[in-house]
């Protein structure tokens, strides 16, 4: 044989697997049985491999089976190559199943306060530890735009909101509204509170349009109670709203989960027979192509079903 590889086709992974089996079994018959092929065919494949690499890999000068020196070197490299190929194949399969990759998730701050965001994400990380999760606090209308544009995979918002065509909103939590009052308010110790008793108050809502989020929820709750109070949309976020309530600039309606924020100068009071509830929805593309993002969508659906069964 010549001292350089043949100019013909290069060897394939199957050649490496055949050779490793022969080298490890030290017998063509046992190797053929292990591989599930006929022994004559295996002998032909090894001979073809030797022709491809341009040198003998097996020492056939004696009755005892042994590897020639080039065969010993080739065995070590073949094992490395097969291991790397197996690793690459497994990585591709994990990616196709959504077990690896990256998912970007937007959220409004109130979703984080509710606990549902951390519960959903923690449970997903338990089953998909190799998926990179990127969390970004973002105003919900921007979230919707970013999801449509592909800059964001997922969003946790507080409806109502105009969900664009091509996106789906999945309700993951629903909770009653409570009244946020200054600690010195005349109703600070009352329980529960009739919303009509706050008819003369100024209601502070986030700085957003009247048809979305807490602004819409507050207006709807007041309408359901038969009152038409002043509503000021000048709260940048919950901390701003709470600060404004503390100094007596008004009151607010907030989701019950906000009670986890125990700040000085404010109290939370339940409402009598609240009609309007606050929801958190997960928003995503209907025709999502990325396996990791699809895995997260599947996980969210399963979490919703689990919560429904436990209620």
C-alpha positions as CSV (number, residue, x, y, z in Angstrom):
1,X,0.0,0.0,0.0
2,X,1.1,3.6,-0.5
3,X,2.0,5.9,2.3
4,X,-0.7,8.5,1.7
5,X,-4.5,8.4,1.7
6,X,-6.3,7.4,-1.4
7,X,-7.6,10.1,-3.8
8,X,-11.0,8.4,-3.7
9,X,-13.9,9.2,-1.4
10,X,-13.1,9.9,2.3
11,X,-14.1,7.4,5.0
12,X,-17.4,7.7,6.8
13,X,-18.4,7.4,10.4
14,X,-19.5,3.9,9.8
15,X,-15.9,2.9,8.8
16,X,-14.8,4.2,12.2
17,X,-17.5,2.3,14.1
18,X,-16.7,-0.9,12.2
19,X,-13.0,-0.5,13.0
20,X,-13.5,0.2,16.7
21,X,-15.8,-2.8,17.0
22,X,-13.2,-5.1,15.4
23,X,-10.4,-3.6,17.6
24,X,-12.4,-4.0,20.8
25,X,-13.8,-7.4,20.1
26,X,-10.4,-8.6,18.6
27,X,-12.4,-10.9,16.4
28,X,-14.3,-10.3,13.1
29,X,-17.1,-12.7,14.0
30,X,-17.9,-11.2,17.4
31,X,-17.6,-7.7,15.9
32,X,-19.9,-8.5,13.1
33,X,-22.5,-9.9,15.6
34,X,-22.1,-6.7,17.7
35,X,-22.7,-4.5,14.6
36,X,-25.5,-6.7,13.3
37,X,-23.9,-7.2,9.9
38,X,-22.4,-10.2,8.0
39,X,-18.8,-11.1,8.7
40,X,-17.7,-11.1,5.0
41,X,-19.2,-7.6,4.6
42,X,-17.3,-6.4,7.7
43,X,-14.1,-7.8,6.4
44,X,-14.6,-6.0,3.1
45,X,-15.4,-2.7,4.9
46,X,-12.1,-2.9,7.0
47,X,-10.2,-3.7,3.8
48,X,-11.8,-0.7,2.2
49,X,-10.9,1.5,5.2
50,X,-7.3,0.4,4.9
51,X,-7.3,1.3,1.3
52,X,-8.7,4.7,2.1
53,X,-6.1,5.6,4.8
54,X,-3.3,4.1,2.7
55,X,-1.8,1.7,5.2
56,X,-2.6,-1.5,7.0
57,X,-4.3,-1.1,10.4
58,X,-4.4,-4.8,11.3
59,X,-1.4,-7.1,11.5
60,X,-2.3,-10.2,9.5
61,X,1.2,-11.7,9.6
62,X,0.4,-14.0,12.5
63,X,-2.5,-16.1,13.6
64,X,-3.1,-13.9,16.7
65,X,-5.2,-10.8,16.2
66,X,-3.4,-7.5,16.9
67,X,-3.4,-3.9,15.7
68,X,-0.5,-2.6,13.6
69,X,1.1,0.6,15.0
70,X,-0.9,2.8,12.6
71,X,-4.0,0.9,13.7
72,X,-3.3,1.7,17.4
73,X,-3.0,5.4,16.5
74,X,-6.1,5.2,14.4
75,X,-8.1,3.5,17.1
76,X,-7.4,6.4,19.6
77,X,-8.4,9.0,17.0
78,X,-11.4,7.1,15.9
79,X,-12.8,6.9,19.4
80,X,-12.3,10.6,19.8
81,X,-14.1,11.3,16.5
82,X,-17.0,9.0,17.3
83,X,-17.4,10.5,20.8
84,X,-17.4,14.0,19.3
85,X,-19.9,12.9,16.7
86,X,-22.2,11.5,19.4
87,X,-21.9,14.7,21.3
88,X,-22.8,16.8,18.3
89,X,-25.8,14.5,17.5
90,X,-27.0,14.7,21.1
91,X,-26.6,18.5,21.1
92,X,-28.7,18.8,17.9
93,X,-31.4,16.6,19.4
94,X,-31.5,18.6,22.6
95,X,-31.8,21.8,20.6
96,X,-34.6,20.3,18.4
97,X,-36.5,19.4,21.6
98,X,-36.0,22.9,23.0
99,X,-33.7,21.7,25.8
100,X,-31.0,24.2,24.8
101,X,-31.1,27.7,23.3
102,X,-32.2,31.1,24.4
103,X,-35.5,32.6,25.4
104,X,-36.0,36.3,26.0
105,X,-38.9,37.2,28.3
106,X,-40.4,40.6,29.0
107,X,-42.5,41.4,32.0
108,X,-44.3,44.2,33.8
109,X,-43.1,44.7,37.4
110,X,-46.5,43.7,38.8
111,X,-46.1,40.3,37.3
112,X,-42.9,39.9,39.3
113,X,-44.7,41.0,42.5
114,X,-47.4,38.4,41.9
115,X,-45.1,35.4,42.2
116,X,-46.4,33.8,39.0
117,X,-43.4,34.9,37.0
118,X,-40.9,33.4,39.4
119,X,-42.9,30.2,39.8
120,X,-43.2,29.6,36.0
121,X,-39.6,30.4,35.3
122,X,-38.2,28.3,38.2
123,X,-40.3,25.3,37.2
124,X,-39.0,25.7,33.6
125,X,-35.4,25.9,34.7
126,X,-35.8,22.6,36.7
127,X,-36.7,20.8,33.5
128,X,-34.6,22.8,31.0
129,X,-31.4,23.8,32.8
130,X,-29.5,24.4,29.6
131,X,-31.8,27.0,28.2
132,X,-30.6,30.5,28.7
133,X,-33.4,32.8,30.0
134,X,-33.1,36.5,29.6
135,X,-35.5,38.6,31.7
136,X,-36.3,42.2,30.8
137,X,-38.7,44.5,32.7
138,X,-40.6,46.4,30.0
139,X,-43.8,48.3,29.6
140,X,-46.4,46.0,28.1
141,X,-47.2,47.8,24.8
142,X,-43.5,47.8,24.1
143,X,-43.4,44.1,24.9
144,X,-46.1,43.4,22.3
145,X,-44.2,45.4,19.6
146,X,-41.0,43.6,20.4
147,X,-42.6,40.2,20.2
148,X,-44.1,41.0,16.8
149,X,-40.7,42.3,15.6
150,X,-38.9,39.2,16.9
151,X,-36.8,41.1,19.4
152,X,-38.6,39.4,22.3
153,X,-39.9,35.8,22.5
154,X,-42.3,36.1,25.4
155,X,-44.1,38.7,27.5
156,X,-45.9,38.8,30.8
157,X,-48.5,41.6,30.7
158,X,-51.5,42.9,32.6
159,X,-54.5,43.0,30.3
160,X,-56.5,44.5,28.8
161,X,-54.1,45.3,26.0
162,X,-54.4,45.3,22.2
163,X,-52.8,42.0,21.3
164,X,-51.6,42.2,17.7
165,X,-52.6,39.6,15.1
166,X,-50.3,36.7,15.1
167,X,-49.8,36.7,18.9
168,X,-51.7,34.7,21.5
169,X,-52.4,35.7,25.1
170,X,-52.7,33.0,27.7
171,X,-54.1,33.9,31.1
172,X,-51.8,32.5,33.7
173,X,-53.2,34.2,36.8
174,X,-56.4,36.0,37.9
175,X,-56.8,37.9,41.2
176,X,-59.1,40.4,42.8
177,X,-58.3,44.1,43.1
178,X,-57.8,45.7,46.5
179,X,-57.8,49.3,47.6
180,X,-54.5,51.0,48.4
181,X,-55.1,53.8,50.9
182,X,-53.0,56.2,53.0
183,X,-52.6,54.8,56.5
184,X,-54.4,57.8,57.9
185,X,-57.4,57.5,55.6
186,X,-60.8,57.4,57.2
187,X,-61.4,53.9,55.8
188,X,-57.9,52.6,56.6
189,X,-59.3,50.2,59.3
190,X,-62.5,49.3,57.4
191,X,-62.8,45.8,56.0
192,X,-64.1,45.3,53.5
193,X,-64.6,48.6,51.6
194,X,-67.5,49.4,49.3
195,X,-65.9,51.1,46.3
196,X,-68.7,53.6,46.2
197,X,-67.4,55.0,49.5
198,X,-64.4,56.2,47.6
199,X,-66.4,58.1,45.0
200,X,-65.0,61.4,46.1
201,X,-61.4,60.3,45.9
202,X,-58.8,60.8,43.2
203,X,-57.7,57.4,41.8
204,X,-54.1,57.2,40.7
205,X,-53.3,54.9,37.8
206,X,-50.2,54.2,35.7
207,X,-49.3,56.6,33.0
208,X,-50.9,54.7,30.2
209,X,-53.8,55.1,27.8
210,X,-57.3,54.8,29.2
211,X,-58.0,51.5,27.3
212,X,-55.2,49.3,28.7
213,X,-54.0,47.8,32.0
214,X,-54.7,49.3,35.4
215,X,-56.2,52.4,33.9
216,X,-58.9,50.5,32.2
217,X,-59.4,48.1,35.2
218,X,-59.8,51.0,37.6
219,X,-62.3,52.8,35.3
220,X,-64.3,49.6,34.8
221,X,-64.4,48.8,38.5
222,X,-65.6,52.3,39.3
223,X,-68.2,52.1,36.5
224,X,-69.4,48.7,37.9
225,X,-69.8,50.4,41.3
226,X,-71.8,53.2,39.9
227,X,-69.3,56.0,40.6
228,X,-67.3,58.3,38.3
229,X,-64.3,59.6,40.3
230,X,-61.3,61.6,39.1
231,X,-58.7,59.4,37.6
232,X,-55.1,60.7,37.3
233,X,-52.8,58.8,35.0
234,X,-49.5,60.0,36.3
235,X,-48.0,57.0,38.1
236,X,-44.8,55.9,36.5
237,X,-44.8,52.6,38.3
238,X,-46.2,51.0,41.5
239,X,-43.6,52.6,43.7
240,X,-44.5,56.0,42.4
241,X,-48.2,55.3,42.9
242,X,-47.6,54.1,46.4
243,X,-45.5,57.2,47.2
244,X,-48.3,59.4,45.9
245,X,-50.9,57.6,48.0
246,X,-48.6,57.9,51.1
247,X,-48.6,61.7,50.9
248,X,-52.4,61.8,50.4
249,X,-52.5,62.7,46.7
250,X,-55.1,59.9,46.1
251,X,-55.9,56.2,46.3
252,X,-55.4,53.3,44.0
253,X,-56.8,49.9,43.0
254,X,-54.1,47.3,42.7
255,X,-53.9,43.5,42.4
256,X,-54.1,41.7,45.7
257,X,-50.6,40.2,45.2
258,X,-49.2,43.8,45.6
259,X,-49.8,43.3,49.3
260,X,-46.4,41.7,49.4
261,X,-45.0,45.3,49.2
262,X,-45.4,46.4,52.8
263,X,-44.4,50.1,52.7
264,X,-44.8,52.6,55.5
265,X,-47.7,55.0,55.2
266,X,-50.0,52.8,53.1
267,X,-52.6,50.1,53.8
268,X,-54.4,47.5,51.6
269,X,-58.0,46.9,52.1
270,X,-60.2,44.3,50.4
271,X,-63.2,45.4,48.3
272,X,-66.7,44.3,49.0
273,X,-67.9,42.0,46.2
274,X,-65.3,43.1,43.6
275,X,-66.4,42.5,40.0
276,X,-63.3,43.5,38.1
277,X,-60.3,41.2,38.5
278,X,-56.7,41.7,37.4
279,X,-55.1,39.1,35.1
280,X,-51.6,38.3,34.1
281,X,-51.3,36.9,30.6
282,X,-48.3,35.3,28.8
283,X,-48.1,36.6,25.3
284,X,-46.2,34.8,22.5
285,X,-46.2,34.2,18.7
286,X,-48.8,31.7,17.5
287,X,-46.4,30.2,14.9
288,X,-43.2,30.2,16.9
289,X,-40.4,28.4,15.1
290,X,-37.7,28.3,17.8
291,X,-37.7,25.0,19.7
292,X,-36.6,26.6,23.1
293,X,-39.4,29.2,22.9
294,X,-41.9,26.5,22.0
295,X,-40.8,24.5,25.0
296,X,-41.4,27.5,27.2
297,X,-44.9,28.0,25.6
298,X,-45.7,24.3,26.2
299,X,-44.5,24.7,29.8
300,X,-46.7,27.7,30.4
301,X,-49.8,25.9,29.1
302,X,-49.0,23.0,31.4
303,X,-48.6,25.4,34.4
304,X,-52.1,26.9,33.6
305,X,-53.6,23.4,33.5
306,X,-51.9,22.5,36.8
307,X,-53.2,25.7,38.5
308,X,-56.7,25.0,37.2
309,X,-56.7,21.5,38.6
310,X,-55.5,22.8,42.0
311,X,-58.2,25.5,42.3
